[in-house]
Amino acid sequence: MIDNSSIITKVIKNFLTKSGFDKGKIFVAYDRNQAMMMFGLENFDLVTSGIHLKNSNGIDLLQEIREKSTDTEEKIPFLIISSEDQETYQEKLDAHQATQYLRKPFNQDQFEQTISNILNGNNKLEPAEAKPSEPTSTQDSSWEESPVEIPTPINEAFSISTVEALEQYMTEAIPEASKGSFELKGYFSAW
């Protein structure tokens, strides 16, 4: 599993273990150099990689792995996970034999289906369609207004940039009922 975001690697590792993979056999790299070092030391059944890495990108990494691999290693399934449109990279994905492309945001079921397709030989390079999840909690929450007035243009710009940033890392957020009694009062702010 290669991604420059520790949040995404944790989510993917969690999804892999929930899908039945042994936690001790899941390796994480945060950049191209770490990934290539691991390829020199281990044999892998599956590779997942983001598009944007610290010192490279997932497609260049895919190309390098395919070029340096033996005949056996060339068949290692390679899953690209990104929030960007697959069409942007389709020509390069085809040229370097990417196995599948999973678009963020995704949930456990979509992830499991993609992994199942890969491991069962259904390697059509098609994007997974994101489906909204049903909320699992109907707990009411009360909202307390902030006494601070924020100008609308600042509020809109902050909201838009926050949503765009979260789109990069969000997979699925499901509210749950609290397991304990607690009260949180405060305000979210940024400068």
Secondary structure, DSSP 8 states (H G I E B T S, - for coil): -B-S-HHHHHHHHHHHHHTT--GGG---BSSHHHHHHHHHH---S-EEEESB-SSSBHHHHHHHHHHH--HHHHTS-EEEEESS-GGGTHHHHHHTT--EEEESS--HHHHHHHHHHHHTT-----B--------S----------SS---HHHHHHHHHHHHHHHHHH---------SS-----------
